[in-house]
């Protein structure tokens, strides 16, 4: 079985939430790779989504988990590793939001 966790992140201005999101995705991807896990940027919604306008709100879903081939491996479950990665990503996102002047909320994922 492939272990996974989906983070539903909401970022609000006055700073540019797209910069906070970009740095969060880069951090998640690097940390996942170093831990033998995956990080996939899912849906991203910008409000307003107009060209040349800094969005006031960004909603995004980040999926963290084990690689698909791990489902057939005999290795024990890695849900605890995925959960630790999620905690680290949220902490890093909050630190980045503080630097960027954005507000981060982590919503319960309905998926």
Secondary structure, 3 states (H helix, E strand, C coil): CCCEEEEEEEEECCCCHHHHHHHHHHHHHHHHHHCCEEEEEEEEEEECCCCCCCCCEEEEEEEEEECHHHHCCCCCCCHHHHHHHHHHHHHHHHHHHHHHCCEEEEECCCC
